[in-house]
Amino acid sequence: MRKTSAKGPAPLDKVITCIEKATKEGRSTLAIFDLDGTLFDNRTRTIFILREIAEKFDSRVPGLARAFRTFQDLSVVDYSLDVTLARVGVRGAETEFIKQEWAKRFFSDGYQKFDMPIAGAKAYVNRVHKAGATVIYLTGRDVGRMLVGTTEVLRLYGFPVGIEGTMTIVKKEFEQDDELFKKEVSEYIRRLGEVACIFENEPANSNILQARFPSAESFFVLTQHRPGAPALNPGIHRIKDFLPAAGPTARSRK
Ligand SMILES: [Mg+2]
């Protein structure tokens, strides 16, 4: 049995109970999950890509090839590729070339399988789905270059996808602004039913969605986000992962 605090069940568990109750009463509920930085850690994708560039173009990117001789752990990977390259000592002319080659790969179907699911994410999304909510993957990835890879990776890692009670919403165009896209889509989602929970890793998106769906439980996943992001609004739960509250690594806090 899951432990509960004096204040009641942990927020992640509370969401499941609310969804189950609504399902029993015949009401439709929705659960919104962002992907990058929310259900998946993208740092492994970047490291894999940089490694591939270093191997394939070793004479053209000597700094990067050298960096991998001493590469130690994922903590060198920042949200910004410029920062990451500076951290591993890559400078000068090769930087622009690396960035171009990285972008070609990072924003494409073929490389998403190198993302790493956040701890507990698969199990939690499955619990939400089983409780009866429609799982909505709402992501700034685009349909032309990334939908196929997105679906493939969700299936590969055991997330519910393509079946009853699931929905994947991506951008029509890569160039669309992420925040504007999520704002516009939320109007559509509002018409589908009651939003029970929202999971995001970008403070701006988290604030937008919380304002749009104030009765939903809103969660902010502490991974990486865009620099210069606004402060997170009050009332949004901060979580490091999706592991159960009863576990030794419970970190959910308000
Ligand atoms: Mg994200």
Residues whose N, C-alpha, C, O or C-beta is under 5 A from the ligand:
A	BS01	MG	D34 L35 D36 G37 T38 N201 E202
